[in-house]
């Protein structure tokens, strides 16, 4: 397991802990009788955030076709971007449906924000791998031999 895979597991565990904290808070608030909509929103948001990291770890640990950490991260980033771009407005379903849609968008946005620098670095690495090394010119661009002019 590489560093990116370890990082994905770390973020997934942090998101699970955040969800656990939100759920524990709900349990104690319900006993006290002071449960508010923001507490439920916190759970929905934490769950959505955790689900994006879970998708990355599923890809890197063989729950789907196993891929390397960079590929998994970029694949799930594309899914999150697609969700944000292609999300349809919610016309029916009431406030709960609206709140869940907002939590999905918020979780996707948080995942994209958390992985933006990593994705930029991976893009730079892939650009570097595909460019020819400096000082090496392709055979078609080499200077003509001495004594011959084009």
C-alpha positions in Angstrom: 0.0 0.0 0.0 1.4 3.4 -1.0 1.3 6.8 0.5 -1.8 7.9 -1.3 -3.6 4.7 -0.2 -2.6 5.4 3.4 -3.7 9.0 3.1 -7.1 7.9 1.7 -7.5 5.4 4.6 -6.6 8.2 7.1 -9.2 10.6 5.6 -11.8 7.9 5.5 -11.2 7.1 9.2 -11.3 10.8 10.1 -14.7 11.1 8.2 -16.0 8.0 10.1 -14.9 9.5 13.4 -16.7 12.8 12.5 -19.9 10.8 11.6 -19.6 8.9 14.9 -19.3 12.1 16.8 -22.3 13.5 15.1 -24.3 10.3 15.9 -23.2 10.3 19.5 -24.3 14.0 19.8 -27.7 13.1 18.4 -28.1 10.3 21.0 -27.3 12.6 23.9 -29.4 15.5 22.6 -32.4 13.2 22.0 -32.2 12.1 25.7 -32.1 15.8 26.7 -34.9 16.8 24.4 -32.9 19.4 22.6 -32.6 17.9 19.2 -32.4 20.5 16.4 -32.3 20.4 12.6 -28.7 21.4 12.5 -27.8 18.3 14.4 -29.4 16.1 11.8 -27.8 18.1 9.0 -24.4 17.5 10.6 -25.0 13.7 10.4 -26.1 13.9 6.8 -23.1 16.0 5.8 -20.7 13.8 7.7 -22.2 10.7 6.1 -21.9 12.1 2.6 -18.3 13.2 3.2 -17.4 9.7 4.5 -19.0 8.1 1.5 -16.7 9.8 -0.9 -13.6 8.6 1.0 -15.1 5.2 1.3 -15.4 5.0 -2.5 -11.6 5.8 -2.8 -10.7 3.0 -0.3 -13.1 0.6 -2.0 -11.2 1.2 -5.2 -7.8 0.8 -3.6 -8.6 -2.2 -1.5 -10.4 -4.4 -4.0 -14.0 -4.0 -3.2 -14.2 -2.9 -6.8 -11.5 -3.5 -9.4 -8.3 -2.6 -7.5 -6.4 0.4 -8.7 -3.6 2.5 -7.4 -4.3 5.5 -5.1 -3.8 8.1 -7.7 -6.3 6.5 -10.1 -8.8 5.9 -7.3 -8.5 9.5 -6.1 -9.0 11.0 -9.6 -11.8 8.6 -10.4 -13.8 9.5 -7.3 -13.0 13.2 -7.9 -14.6 12.9 -11.3 -17.7 11.3 -9.8 -18.0 14.1 -7.3 -17.6 16.7 -10.0 -20.2 14.9 -12.1 -22.6 15.0 -9.1 -22.2 18.7 -8.7 -22.4 19.5 -12.4 -25.3 17.1 -13.3 -27.4 17.5 -10.1 -31.0 18.2 -10.9 -33.1 20.6 -8.9 -35.3 19.0 -6.4 -38.9 19.9 -7.1 -40.8 17.5 -5.0 -40.2 15.7 -1.7 -40.3 18.4 0.9 -37.6 19.8 3.2 -36.0 16.4 4.0 -35.3 15.7 0.3 -33.9 19.2 -0.1 -31.7 18.8 3.0 -30.3 15.5 1.8 -29.6 16.9 -1.7 -27.7 19.8 0.0 -25.8 17.3 2.2 -24.8 15.3 -0.9 -23.6 18.5 -2.7 -21.8 19.6 0.5 -20.0 16.3 0.9 -18.9 16.3 -2.7 -17.7 19.8 -2.4 -15.8 19.0 0.8 -14.2 16.0 -0.9 -13.2 18.0 -3.9 -11.7 20.8 -1.7 -9.8 18.2 0.4 -8.3 16.6 -2.6 -7.7 19.6 -4.9 -4.0 20.0 -4.1 -3.4 16.3 -4.5 -5.1 16.2 -7.8 -3.1 19.2 -9.0 0.1 17.5 -8.0 -0.9 14.3 -9.7 -1.8 16.2 -12.9 1.7 17.8 -12.8 3.3 14.4 -12.4 1.4 12.9 -15.3 2.3 16.0 -17.5 5.9 15.5 -16.5 5.8 11.8 -17.4 4.4 12.5 -20.9 6.8 15.3 -21.9 10.2 14.5 -23.4 13.1 15.2 -21.2 14.9 18.5 -21.5 17.9 18.4 -23.8 16.6 15.6 -25.9 15.2 16.5 -29.2 13.3 14.1 -31.4 15.1 12.8 -34.5 13.0 15.0 -36.8 14.1 18.2 -35.1 17.8 17.5 -34.9 20.2 19.9 -36.5 21.6 18.9 -40.0 25.0 17.3 -40.2 27.9 19.6 -40.6 28.7 20.6 -44.1 25.1 20.1 -45.3 22.6 22.8 -45.3 18.8 22.4 -45.6 
